[in-house]
Amino acid sequence: MNGRRPWRAALIGILVIGLFYYAYNALGIGSTVHQLGRIYQVIHYLKTESLYPVDINALAEGAMQGMVKSMKDPYTVYLTPAEYGDLNTRISGRFGGVGVVVGIREGNQLTIAAPPYTGTPAERAGLKQGDVIVVIDGRDISGLDADSAVALMRGEPGTKLVLGIRREGQPELIEVPIVRDIINIPTVQGRVLSEDSRIGYIAISNFSQTTGADLRKELEKINYRGLKGLILDLRNNPGGELGAAVEVTGNFVPKGPVVRIVDRNGQEEVHSTDGKQTVHLPLVVLTNEMSASASEIVAGAIKDRKAGILVGKTTYGKGVVQVVYPLTDGAGLKLTTSKYLTPDGNDIDKRGVVPDVTVEPPASGQEDTQLAKAISVVQSQFK
């Protein structure tokens, strides 16, 4: 019996080699193994032959960032531990920063999308809507994704940073020193319009974990039940949490689909409202070219479900969904995993949501023509 064991071992070895050969060729792992071997060779030579000191951690960080950048997807981002922590802080709605909403505009420029929040370091420093941020603490941020650039502006309250900005009409780069402070994001602000006290106005600046509750508080504050119409302002809203967008939409549309999420295999997941619609008023939604992501989900659902009329400009057109995966040592990977469609199945990625009534934005310092049009549209629906 013992004499047969070497043959058994040999047979098992042959089977293992055969399976590996099959996987190497038929399953396509051969190329992966080959590339991993090259990566190991590069690390080996850097460690053993480089004239300069080698930081293994820096090599690993660089390799991961390079892999992610090779995807050529502006929304897929490797997050360092500091950036991942910053992302979680922003989602929670409280952080140390400067107090501006930014977005990427034409030419991949990081642009201040709305007036700085009242009482924040950005307002005190004189930053303005439309300013283009090109330098952060001496670092040229050209080509840097928005999340990474924003992370550079975050920091401990009381610490200083210097922004280099370009402002329309001023050819020279302007250096703006700022002292960071705790920023409590006012995700929702509401009021009764002075132009017509029968109309309520709700502005949502972004979608965080607190936005649904913030919206309900603002609706109660303006006594929406006693009004005849409502304007929901999503202009310059860069997006945020999917769940918050679905929750917000549920206040304005009856039970049914809000957004359809489609993955790489064509599998569809439908997110719907809970059937607890609170607002039953003529509704107008204001949008512009800086309304993106979660704000487009809300606008698209309200339009498709015929719960309101969209006024303004076509939205940004970010119709893809990212999932953030935690990695070891506190890092993270924000990865595009699927795309979203409106309830009627419209793909808005790189297309945007087209308003029912198109209105050009007002010139700087001029009357808000888009809001004025929204007021007239709401008034036309009064019974």
C-alpha positions, 0 to 999 in steps of 0.5 A: 500500500505504501508503495502506491503513495508516490504514484498518488502524489504524482497523479495529484500533482499532474492534475493540479498542473493541468488545472492551472494550465487550463485556468492560465489559458482558458480563464485568462489568468495567465496575463494577470500572473504575468503582470503581477510578476512584472510588478514584483520585478519593478519593486525588487529592482527599486528596493535593491538597485535604486540610488535613492531611498525607497519608501515601500508604503509610497510605492504601494500608494502610487501603484494603487493610484496608478491602477485606478487612474488607468480606468479613465473614469473620473468618478473612480478614485483611490482614497488615502486614509485621510481622504476616506475619513474626509469623505465619511465626515462630509457625508455625516454633514459636519466637517472642518473646511472653508464653506463652499460648494464646488463642481467640475466645469468645462475644461476640468476646472474646479469651480465654486458653484454657489455663493459661499455659505453665510458666516463661513471662512470662504465668505469672510475671505471674499470668495465668489460664485464662479471663482476657479480654484487652480492652486491649493497651498501651492499645489497645482490641482489641474487634472485632480478629481473633485474629491481629492481637491476638496480633501486638500481644503479640509483640515483641522479648525484653526489651520490656514491654507491659501487658495489660488483662484482665477476670477472672471475679468481679472487676468492675474492669479489671486491668492486668498488666505483662509483659516479653516473652521467647523462647517455645519452644512445647511443642506436645506433652507426654506422660506415663504417668498416675499414676491408671493406669500402663497408660495414656499421656497425650499433650496437643497444644497446637497444630499447628506444623511441629515437631508431628509430630516432637514427637509421635513423641518423646513417644510413645517417651518414655512407651514407648507400646508397653508401654501398654494404652491412650492418651488424646490431649488436644486441649482448648484447641487452637486449630489450626495447620498442615493438614499437621501435623494430617494427619501427627499423624492418621496415627499413629492411623488406618490408611491412608485419608482424613483430611480432604476440602478443597472449594473454591469450585467444588466441586472436592475434594482428599482428604488421606490418611495414609501408611499408617504407623500407629504406635499400635495401642492403645485410644484416647480423644480429649479435646475441648472448645469451644476445640478448633478448626481443625486439632484438629477435623480430627484429632478428626473423622478419628479419629471417622469412621475409628472409630480412637478414642472422643471424650470431652468437649464439642463442638468450636469449629466452624471448618471453613474453610481459609485460604491465606496469600498473600505480597504485596509489601514483606513483607505478606500476605493470609490468605484463606479459600479452601475448607472442609474436611469429615471423611472421611465428608463431614460439614461441621463449620463452625459445628457442630463435632465432637460427642463420643461421650461428652459430659462437662461441664468441671470447675469451677475448681480441681476434679477434671478430670472429663473426664479421669477419664471418659476414663480409665474409657472407655479402661479399659473397652476393655482386653482 
